[in-house]
Amino acid sequence: MIRPFGTGEFLYILSGVQWTVLLSLMAFVGGGVLGLFLALARTSPWPLLRSLVAGYVSFFQGTPLLVQLFVIYFGVEFLSVDLDVWTAMALGLTLNAGAFLSEIWRGGIQSLPRGQIEASTALGLGYVARMRFVVLPQALRLTLPATTGYLIQLIKGTSLAGVIGLIELTRSGQVISNATYQPMIVYGIVGALYFAICWPLSILEGHLSRKIA
């Protein structure tokens, strides 16, 4: 039975926003921690470690995110591990975010003048101390605009979670669209909600870019 689009349908779509935001934050925080370790490993003096991390990054940057989510969600069955859809999506997005954030921050680390690293080495700072006190504070500041831009992409990427059943913003819109047969209204609202989430971040990204420049 086709039902009309009303307040209840709008509130159902709106309820998907909280899961989109929560999933994005979990993936961004988890991916940030992972990405920082990967960036440090990628710029470390150990060739084998750099090669392993480069392979990891190449895999996640060179394959579609949807395929990665499918592999994690369905592939763990071969390992006799039972993952619910929420955990699988959070894990998949975290691993993907870690790869992309590590490259953003690696670029920031390698963009610093070589003289600063040489000076800190001459002062007797080891690799860990050099990264903690000299390199990372500057590199992370320089990459703030790119990091904010990636967060916007990550928020939009959570829409793929609906393909395997997680009721986030896009999936909730699909449910209501199938019930009301009013896709223009429904997906117009979904698009407006994504815009409302991402637009402040876009403004922040532009402000950070101008400030750093």
Helices and strands as residue ranges (DSSP letters): H 7-42, H 47-62, H 65-75, G 76-79, H 85-111, H 114-122, H 127-130, I 131-135, H 136-142, H 144-157, G 158-164, H 169-180, H 183-212
